[in-house]
Amino acid sequence: MAQGVPPLTDTPLSIFKYDDHRNVVAGLVGYTFWNWLYVDYLWVAAAIRKTGLGRALMEAAEEEAEKRGCIGVYLWTHPFSASTFCSQLGYQKFVVIDDLPIGHKCIGFMKRLVS
């Protein structure tokens, strides 16, 4: 442990939703480390968006993160992607990076699971 920092051990977390033909139609991929969950990818097929599936995936990921002893979740997104969605789930902006990509913003969102 360098300066009291615990060793970095990341554990993958993947949740997928399949259709009747075993095709992936939605998924969440991330990993837990240092008592946080990082959500790397969240996607839902266009035909089934706005059905609550994205929310269900995030809630399932948060539940698993809590089981793993995590105190929070964080992710990156863009206004053209899912920033409104994140806010609706109780996530708060913690940073905005301008021009990532040029002319747009990249937004970091986080949510504490344990107070």
Buried (B, 14 or more C-beta within 10 A) or exposed (E): EEEEEEEEEEEEBEBEBEEEEEEEBBBBBBBBBEBBBBBEEBBBBEEBEEEEBBEBBBEBBBEBBBEBEBBBBBBBBBEEBBBEBBEEBEBEEEEEEEEEEEEBBBBBBBBEBEE
